[in-house]
């Protein structure tokens, strides 16, 4: 069963999560982002112990088309992007992961 949370991004982005107790992280320096981000994201997606992967929404533009598609379609781990316009995507990812729309259930 997947139980770990992982974070992928710049050292500045991952530090806050590490301080909050996230043990799995992949640091990608801004200078290396175009070359290293795909590999870092794939390493996290390939781990069986990861249930949730977190990355910055702006980093999606640096991913190759194949890795971006894998991120968008991944259910386990569920990839959560933070920042920018990611909030709308979070709802749909949660719905896809658990099979129900929590916001719709609250309205009833």
LUMLOTI-563027 format. One record per residue (C-alpha): residue number from 0; residue in three letters; x, y, z. Coordinates in nm, 4 decimals. Each point is the difference from the previous one (the first is absolute). Example, Ala and Ser with C-alpha at 12.3 -4.5 7.8 and 13.67 -1.06 7.14 Angstrom:
sedren bapa: 0 | mimi: ALA | east: 1.2300 | north: -0.4500 | up: 0.7800
sedren bapa: 1 | mimi: SER | east: 0.1370 | north: 0.3440 | up: -0.0660
This chain:
sedren bapa: 0 | mimi: UNK | east: 0.0000 | north: 0.0000 | up: 0.0000
sedren bapa: 1 | mimi: UNK | east: 0.1320 | north: 0.3431 | up: -0.0967
sedren bapa: 2 | mimi: UNK | east: 0.0531 | north: 0.2161 | up: 0.3029
sedren bapa: 3 | mimi: UNK | east: 0.2839 | north: 0.2431 | up: -0.0608
sedren bapa: 4 | mimi: UNK | east: -0.0225 | north: 0.3567 | up: -0.1260
sedren bapa: 5 | mimi: UNK | east: 0.2708 | north: 0.1184 | up: -0.2378
sedren bapa: 6 | mimi: UNK | east: 0.0858 | north: 0.3495 | up: -0.1173
sedren bapa: 7 | mimi: UNK | east: 0.1849 | north: 0.0939 | up: -0.3193
sedren bapa: 8 | mimi: UNK | east: 0.1400 | north: 0.3420 | up: -0.0787
sedren bapa: 9 | mimi: UNK | east: 0.2581 | north: 0.2605 | up: 0.0823
sedren bapa: 10 | mimi: UNK | east: 0.1772 | north: -0.0223 | up: 0.3351
sedren bapa: 11 | mimi: UNK | east: -0.1922 | north: 0.3103 | up: 0.1104
sedren bapa: 12 | mimi: UNK | east: -0.3305 | north: -0.1738 | up: -0.0809
sedren bapa: 13 | mimi: UNK | east: 0.0834 | north: -0.3332 | up: 0.1628
sedren bapa: 14 | mimi: UNK | east: 0.1477 | north: 0.1444 | up: 0.3206
sedren bapa: 15 | mimi: UNK | east: -0.3355 | north: 0.0983 | up: 0.1501
sedren bapa: 16 | mimi: UNK | east: -0.1385 | north: -0.3467 | up: -0.0610
sedren bapa: 17 | mimi: UNK | east: 0.3096 | north: -0.1600 | up: 0.1473
sedren bapa: 18 | mimi: UNK | east: -0.0362 | north: 0.2137 | up: 0.3116
sedren bapa: 19 | mimi: UNK | east: -0.3609 | north: -0.1187 | up: 0.0247
sedren bapa: 20 | mimi: UNK | east: 0.1175 | north: -0.3619 | up: 0.0012
sedren bapa: 21 | mimi: UNK | east: -0.0030 | north: -0.1060 | up: -0.3654
sedren bapa: 22 | mimi: UNK | east: 0.2894 | north: -0.2436 | up: -0.0292
sedren bapa: 23 | mimi: UNK | east: -0.0036 | north: -0.0735 | up: -0.3742
sedren bapa: 24 | mimi: UNK | east: 0.1131 | north: 0.2851 | up: -0.2212
sedren bapa: 25 | mimi: UNK | east: 0.1749 | north: 0.0707 | up: -0.3261
sedren bapa: 26 | mimi: UNK | east: 0.1843 | north: 0.3311 | up: -0.0211
sedren bapa: 27 | mimi: UNK | east: 0.0387 | north: 0.1453 | up: -0.3487
sedren bapa: 28 | mimi: UNK | east: 0.1981 | north: 0.3226 | up: -0.0317
sedren bapa: 29 | mimi: UNK | east: -0.1491 | north: 0.2650 | up: -0.2278
sedren bapa: 30 | mimi: UNK | east: 0.3056 | north: -0.0117 | up: -0.2268
sedren bapa: 31 | mimi: UNK | east: -0.0431 | north: -0.3770 | up: -0.0495
sedren bapa: 32 | mimi: UNK | east: -0.3801 | north: 0.0009 | up: -0.0203
sedren bapa: 33 | mimi: UNK | east: -0.0430 | north: -0.0668 | up: -0.3720
sedren bapa: 34 | mimi: UNK | east: 0.2381 | north: -0.2957 | up: 0.0161
sedren bapa: 35 | mimi: UNK | east: -0.0657 | north: -0.1485 | up: 0.3425
sedren bapa: 36 | mimi: UNK | east: -0.3685 | north: 0.0572 | up: 0.0798
sedren bapa: 37 | mimi: UNK | east: -0.1310 | north: -0.2822 | up: -0.2215
sedren bapa: 38 | mimi: UNK | east: 0.2336 | north: -0.2503 | up: 0.1627
sedren bapa: 39 | mimi: UNK | east: -0.0826 | north: 0.1191 | up: 0.3526
sedren bapa: 40 | mimi: UNK | east: -0.3752 | north: -0.0217 | up: -0.0606
sedren bapa: 41 | mimi: UNK | east: 0.0306 | north: -0.3456 | up: -0.1563
sedren bapa: 42 | mimi: UNK | east: 0.2037 | north: -0.1271 | up: 0.2956
sedren bapa: 43 | mimi: UNK | east: -0.2793 | north: 0.1088 | up: 0.2346
sedren bapa: 44 | mimi: UNK | east: -0.2790 | north: -0.1404 | up: -0.2203
sedren bapa: 45 | mimi: UNK | east: 0.1792 | north: -0.3345 | up: -0.0231
sedren bapa: 46 | mimi: UNK | east: 0.0211 | north: -0.0480 | up: 0.3767
sedren bapa: 47 | mimi: UNK | east: -0.2651 | north: -0.2330 | up: 0.1372
sedren bapa: 48 | mimi: UNK | east: 0.0054 | north: 0.1557 | up: 0.3472
sedren bapa: 49 | mimi: UNK | east: -0.1109 | north: 0.3462 | up: -0.1186
sedren bapa: 50 | mimi: UNK | east: -0.3694 | north: 0.0851 | up: 0.0282
sedren bapa: 51 | mimi: UNK | east: 0.0166 | north: 0.3756 | up: -0.0605
sedren bapa: 52 | mimi: UNK | east: 0.2581 | north: 0.1969 | up: -0.1969
sedren bapa: 53 | mimi: UNK | east: 0.0122 | north: 0.3781 | up: 0.0312
sedren bapa: 54 | mimi: UNK | east: 0.1586 | north: 0.2428 | up: -0.2435
sedren bapa: 55 | mimi: UNK | east: -0.0310 | north: 0.3663 | up: -0.0948
sedren bapa: 56 | mimi: UNK | east: -0.2527 | north: 0.0739 | up: -0.2738
sedren bapa: 57 | mimi: UNK | east: 0.2537 | north: 0.2118 | up: -0.1909
sedren bapa: 58 | mimi: UNK | east: 0.2307 | north: -0.3014 | up: -0.0313
sedren bapa: 59 | mimi: UNK | east: -0.2490 | north: -0.1804 | up: -0.2240
sedren bapa: 60 | mimi: UNK | east: 0.1129 | north: 0.2145 | up: -0.2946
sedren bapa: 61 | mimi: UNK | east: 0.3518 | north: -0.1468 | up: 0.0296
sedren bapa: 62 | mimi: UNK | east: -0.1184 | north: -0.3606 | up: -0.0314
sedren bapa: 63 | mimi: UNK | east: 0.0124 | north: -0.1837 | up: -0.3280
sedren bapa: 64 | mimi: UNK | east: -0.3352 | north: -0.0790 | up: -0.1566
sedren bapa: 65 | mimi: UNK | east: 0.0193 | north: -0.3685 | up: 0.0982
sedren bapa: 66 | mimi: UNK | east: 0.0830 | north: 0.0686 | up: 0.3654
sedren bapa: 67 | mimi: UNK | east: -0.2588 | north: 0.2793 | up: 0.0240
sedren bapa: 68 | mimi: UNK | east: -0.2661 | north: -0.2382 | up: -0.1299
sedren bapa: 69 | mimi: UNK | east: 0.1082 | north: -0.2640 | up: 0.2484
sedren bapa: 70 | mimi: UNK | east: -0.0258 | north: 0.2560 | up: 0.2830
sedren bapa: 71 | mimi: UNK | east: -0.3454 | north: 0.1128 | up: -0.1099
sedren bapa: 72 | mimi: UNK | east: -0.1350 | north: -0.3548 | up: -0.0275
sedren bapa: 73 | mimi: UNK | east: 0.1667 | north: -0.1463 | up: 0.3077
sedren bapa: 74 | mimi: UNK | east: -0.2406 | north: -0.1267 | up: 0.2635
sedren bapa: 75 | mimi: UNK | east: 0.2550 | north: -0.1674 | up: 0.2236
sedren bapa: 76 | mimi: UNK | east: 0.1935 | north: 0.1915 | up: 0.0877
sedren bapa: 77 | mimi: UNK | east: -0.2332 | north: 0.2941 | up: -0.0283
sedren bapa: 78 | mimi: UNK | east: 0.2020 | north: 0.3002 | up: -0.1134
sedren bapa: 79 | mimi: UNK | east: -0.1005 | north: 0.3269 | up: 0.1621
sedren bapa: 80 | mimi: UNK | east: 0.1286 | north: 0.3259 | up: -0.1435
sedren bapa: 81 | mimi: UNK | east: 0.0132 | north: 0.3091 | up: 0.2155
sedren bapa: 82 | mimi: UNK | east: 0.0045 | north: 0.3602 | up: -0.1170
sedren bapa: 83 | mimi: UNK | east: -0.1419 | north: 0.1715 | up: -0.3038
sedren bapa: 84 | mimi: UNK | east: -0.3322 | north: -0.1396 | up: -0.1169
sedren bapa: 85 | mimi: UNK | east: 0.0497 | north: -0.3397 | up: 0.1610
sedren bapa: 86 | mimi: UNK | east: -0.2962 | north: 0.0262 | up: 0.2376
sedren bapa: 87 | mimi: UNK | east: -0.2538 | north: -0.0929 | up: -0.2658
sedren bapa: 88 | mimi: UNK | east: 0.2039 | north: -0.3015 | up: -0.0995
sedren bapa: 89 | mimi: UNK | east: 0.0217 | north: -0.1203 | up: 0.3588
sedren bapa: 90 | mimi: UNK | east: -0.3747 | north: -0.0612 | up: 0.0188
sedren bapa: 91 | mimi: UNK | east: -0.0018 | north: -0.2093 | up: -0.3168
sedren bapa: 92 | mimi: UNK | east: 0.3050 | north: -0.2002 | up: 0.1124
sedren bapa: 93 | mimi: UNK | east: -0.1599 | north: -0.0811 | up: 0.3346
sedren bapa: 94 | mimi: UNK | east: -0.3205 | north: -0.1006 | up: -0.1777
sedren bapa: 95 | mimi: UNK | east: 0.1937 | north: -0.2275 | up: -0.2353
sedren bapa: 96 | mimi: UNK | east: 0.2011 | north: -0.1520 | up: 0.2849
sedren bapa: 97 | mimi: UNK | east: -0.2876 | north: -0.0824 | up: 0.2364
sedren bapa: 98 | mimi: UNK | east: -0.2865 | north: -0.0228 | up: -0.2476
sedren bapa: 99 | mimi: UNK | east: -0.2323 | north: 0.2669 | up: 0.1438
sedren bapa: 100 | mimi: UNK | east: -0.0236 | north: 0.3769 | up: -0.0062
sedren bapa: 101 | mimi: UNK | east: 0.0250 | north: 0.1107 | up: 0.3634
sedren bapa: 102 | mimi: UNK | east: -0.1279 | north: 0.3500 | up: -0.0768
sedren bapa: 103 | mimi: UNK | east: -0.3091 | north: -0.1407 | up: -0.1705
sedren bapa: 104 | mimi: UNK | east: -0.0712 | north: -0.2260 | up: 0.2994
sedren bapa: 105 | mimi: UNK | east: 0.0165 | north: 0.2957 | up: 0.2403
sedren bapa: 106 | mimi: UNK | east: -0.2629 | north: 0.1922 | up: -0.1965
sedren bapa: 107 | mimi: UNK | east: -0.2624 | north: -0.2747 | up: 0.0379
